[in-house]
Amino acid sequence: MNARRVKELFLAMTNEQRAKRDFFFRQWLGRYLPRYVRRRWQLLRNRRGTLEDLFVFLTNQCNARCKHCFYIEELGYVPGELRLSDYEKLAPTIPPLERIFLTGGEALLHPECSEITILLGKATQAKRVAIITNGFLPERVQRFVEEVVGAELPGCVDVLVSLDGLEATHNEVRQSPRAWERANATLGLLEELRQRYPYQLEFGVITIITSRNWRELEELAWHVESHYPHARQGFEFVRGTNFSLWGLAPEYRADFNPPEDSLPPQEEWDNILATLDGINRRRGIANHSFHLTTHFTVEMLKTKRKLVDCVSAGQNVAVLYATGELAVCEFSKPFGNVRDYDLNFMRAWDSPEAEAMRRATSRCWCTHGCYLSKNIEYSFAGLRSMLRKL
């Protein structure tokens, strides 16, 4: 077949076909399969997984009281939050990472947010440094981006803004009459900043699916696509330890549950999945591990059955709370405080207390997308599901 015929066939392919082909060769064969093989080899040799992602709760202070927030009982002023001087001692002891996620509370309310972000990004050589924000403070988001991008981190900066529905729903969930206005102002600024920093900055929208907003997902997705063409959007079902975690003994389980918002009606779950599939196919991302979490979530909620082993908590993922407590995942209780290990991260991570928590969480399963997506990546069932949806 000559080059001209190959070009004609390629041009005849639809965008969806090209997206599928690109996913199979560049993502499934080029990324997911090698990572799966490497992780399986570690498991066969009984070796602990390489730490890849660190979630840092910078502060418990927050300027919202969201009705779906499972962390809401912890919010407010808490004495003893880690400061820049603490991170200066801690950062050199953290191993190289793929991703850092800064959250809270509202991470931007920490007075040294930018400085800590730059410090951690450089110390760990992270490929991506992400901050999760409610978007209430557009000017502060812009200043954060300009300061952190200007520091020339090894990886890109990623800003994730929460949108919980259309205007009335979003404002109700966030319990603020200007939440929608401010979040969209933040997204508008990020769209402009993305033009200035096309290689250093990415941004996206996070939408938690609840009993309040499930009817609005398609319209919300079109809003994001039409107004912010460079933004990606991720969807996740509302979660809590009382209804989306199984197999973990009570003495190890954190009590993190949303105060009001609950899951959508069960009879609508399959329709919601069909809507999400349409949105994600339109964007060419229906097969990626994070976007498969909703399918695995619905199946686990229906059957209460484990679909993939948890090989991420305490292995590839760690959680550092604002006061220095360290946990293997957000749904388990902290096993210690880095201050008790002289602010040496690896001393804490390698401790007998950490190993005990790893054993306790090795047989549990949950719908938390940050862990479930990695468990999908590192399972045969997950890789097969990616291909079956092509």
N, C-alpha and C positions, 0 to 999 in steps of 0.2 A: 504494500500500500504506500503510495507516494505522499510526500509532505502536503501537497495541495488537498488530497482527499482527507487526510487526517484533520487538517484545518477546517474543511467543510463539515465534517462530522462533529467536531468540537463546537462550531458555531451553531449547529442544529440542536445541540443539547439545550434543554431548558435550564434556567437558573437553579431549579431544584435538583436536577440531575447532576449539574456541575458541583453543587454543594455536597451531594452524596458522594461523588467520586473523590472530591477533595478531602472529605472527612475520612473515607476509608484509607486512602494512601498516606495522607499527612498526619491524621490524628490516630486512627485505630492502629495502623501498622507502624507509624513513625513514633507515636508517643505512648498510647495506652498499652499495647502489647509488650513492648520492652519493659515498661514499669511493672506490669503484672508479673512477668517472668522474674525480674529482679526481686520483687517482694516475695513471691512464692519460694524462691531459692533461700531467702533469709528465713522464712518460716520452716522450711524443711530442715535447715541447719540449726533450728531453735535459736536464731539470733534475733535480737530486738530490732525493730524497724528503725530506719534513719529518721530523725526528727526533721520534718519539712515545714510545718506550719506552727506559728506561735500566735495565740490570741491574747492580746494585752488589754485588760480592762483598766484604762488609764485613770479613770475617776468614777466614783459612784454618783457624782452630782449630775443632775439632768434638768433641763428646762421643759420637759414634757412628762405627762403621766399617761402613757399609751395603754389602751384597754386590752391589748394582746401581749403586753410585755411580761415574759415569765420571770424577769429579774426585778420587777417593780418593788418588791418588799425590801430590796437591798439599797434602793436609791436614796440619795440625800447626802448630807455632809457626814463623812466618816473620818475620824482622826487617824493620823498615821499613814496617809496615802504616800506612796513612793514619790520622791522628788527627783529632779535631774541629777543631783549628787549621788543618789542611790543607784540610778541607772548607769551612771558613769563607772561605778564599781561592778555592777551586774553585767553590763553589755559585753565586756571582753570574755566572759565565761559562757556565753551562749554560743552554740555551734553554728556553722553556716546554715542558712535557711533558704527555702524556696519563697515563702510568703510570710509576711507579718500582717496581722489584722489589729487595728487599734479601735477599741470600742469603749463602752461604758454602761451606764450613764451616757452622757454626751462627751465624747473624748475631747472635743474642742474647748470644753470648759476647764480643762487642766491648764493652768497658766503657763506651763512649759511644754505644751503639746508639740509644737514644731521642733523645738530643740531635742526632745526625747525621740521623736520620729527620725530625725537626721542621725542622731547617735546610734539608734538601733539598726537603721538601714545600712549604715556604713560598717558597723561592727560585725553584722551577720552576713553582709554581702547579699542580702535578700534580692531575689529577682523581681519581687513585687511587694510594695508597701501600701496597704489599703487602710483607709479610715472609713468607718461607718458613722454616718451623721443623719440627724433628723432634718437638716437643712434650714433650721430656724435662724441661722446666723450667716447669711450670704457673704457679707463683707469679710467675716472671719475665715470662711472657707477659701475665699480668694486669696487672702493674705497667707493662709497656710500653704496653699498650692504654690504660690510664688516663692515663698521662703524655702520650701522643701525641694521643689524642682531646681531652684537656684543653687542648692547645695550639691547638685550633681551626684545623686545617689547611684549606686551600681545598677539598680533596677528601676522600673517605672513606678510612678505614683498613681494610685487608684482610689477614687473617691466614690463611695457608694451611698446613695441618698434613698431614704425610705419614702415610698408612696403607698398608702394603704387603701386607695380607692379614689373615686372622683371627689370633687371639692367638698361636698357636704359630708360624705362618709369619712374622708381623710381628716377633716376638722373635728368631727365627732370622736374618732378613734384617738386622735392626738390631744383632744380636749383643749383646743386652742382655735379661736375663730380665724386666725391668720396663718395657720399651719400650711395650708395648700399654697397660698400666695408666696410664702417665704420659701417653701421647698422648690417651687417652680422658678423663683428668682435665682435660687442657688443653681438649679439645673441650667438655666439660661447663661449664667456666668461660666459654668463649667464647659458649656458648648463653645463659648468664645475662647476660653483658655485652651481648650483642645486644639483650636486653630493655631494658637500661638506656640503650643508645645505638642506637636503631633506625635512625637516619639517618646516623650517623657511622661505624658499624662493620659490616663484612661478614666472613664467614669461610667457609672451605671445606676440603675434603680433596683431596689429590693422591695418586693411586695409580698406580704404575709397574707395567705388566704384564710379568711375567717367566715363566721356566720354572717358578718355584716357586708362583706364586699364581693362575694363570689359571683354575683350577677354582673359585676362591673369590669371583669378582667379583660374582656375583649376591647371594650371602649377605652379602658385605661391604657392598654397596650398601644392602641392607635394614637392616643394622645402623646405617649412617649415617642413613638416612631416619627410622628409628623412634626413635633416641636424640637426634638433633640436627636437628630439623625446619627450622632456618634455614640449615643448611650446604648448600653445593653440592658436587658431587664431579666432578673431572676425571680422565680416564684417559689414559695415554700409554704406548706400548710402550717398553721399555728401549732405550737408544740408546748409541752409541759411534762414534767416527770410523772404526773398522775395518770396521764392518758396516752403518752407516746414513748414510754420507756418500759422495757420488760427484761426480766432475768437478773436484775441487780438487787441484792439484799438491802432491806431498809436502812441498815446501819451505814451503808456506803452511799446511799442515794441522797442527792441534794433535793431540797423542797423548793423547786422553781416552777411556778405555775401562773398562768395569766389570771388577772383578777376578774375579768368579765368575758372577753371574747372567747368563743368556742369554735369547734370545727363546723364546717358547713353541714347541711343535712346529708346523711349517708346516701340517700337515694339520688343525690346530685353529684356524687364523687366521680362517676364515670363520665358524666357530661363535662365536668370541670377538666378532667384529663383530656378529653377530646378538644376542648377549647385551647388548652395549653399546647397540645400537639400542633394545632393549626398555627398558633402564634410562633412557636419555635421553628416549625418547618419553613414558615415564611421568612424567618431570619436566618435559616441555614444552620441552626444549632440544636436541632431536636435530638441528636444522638449523643451529645456530650454528657459526661457522667452527672454533672449537677442537674441537668434538665431531665435526667431519668429518675432523680430522687422522688419526684412526685408520684411516679408509677409504683415504685417500691414502697413509698409511704402509704398509699391507698391500700395496697395488698396487705401490708403489715397491720394496718388499722382494721381491716376486715377480718383477718385470720388470726391476729396476735401471734403469728408464726415468724420465726427467724428466716430471712431469705439469704442473707450474706453474713459471714462472721465479722465481728468487730476486730479488725486488725490495725486500727488507726489510733484509738484512745491510748495515750501513754506510750505510743510507739512513734507514729508520724505526726501527732498533734499534741500540743501542750497548752495549758491555760494559766495565765498569770493574772491574778486579781490586783486591784488597786492598792491594797495594803500589804502586798507581798505574798499572799497565799498562792500556792501552786497546786494545780489539779491536772489529772490526766484527761479530763473532759468536763464540759459544763454541767453535765447531768450527774456527776459524781462529786462527793464532798472533797475539799482540798485535803491533801495528805500531809502538808507541812507549809512552812513559811520560809521564803528565801533568806529572811533575816536570821533565822535559826541556823542557817548554813553559811553565815558570814557573807551573804549576798553573792554566793557562788552558785550559779544556776546548775552546773553539771554535778556538783556535790549533792544538791537536792534531787536532781533527776535520777541519779544513780543510787539513791539511798534505799535502805531496806523498806522504809515507809512507802516510797514510790513503787517498789516491786510488789508490795502487798496489795496496793490499789490496782496495779496492773492485773494481778491474778483475779481480784474481785470483779473487774470489769471485762475479763476476757470472754465471758459467755453471755453477756447481755447484748441487747439490740435495741435500737431506737430509730426515730424518724428525723433526728437532727441532721440537717442537710450538710453541714460542714464535715461531719464524720461519715455519714451515709454515702456521700459522693466519693470519698476515698475508699470506703469499703466496696463500693461498686467497681471502682477502678481496679482493685486488687482481688477481684473474684472472677471465676469463670462465668458465673451466672450474669455478672455485670457486663463482661465483654460480649457474651452471647446476646444479651439484650440490646446492646448497641447495634450489633449487626442485624438482628431481627427487625429493628425499626428502620433500617435503611430502605 
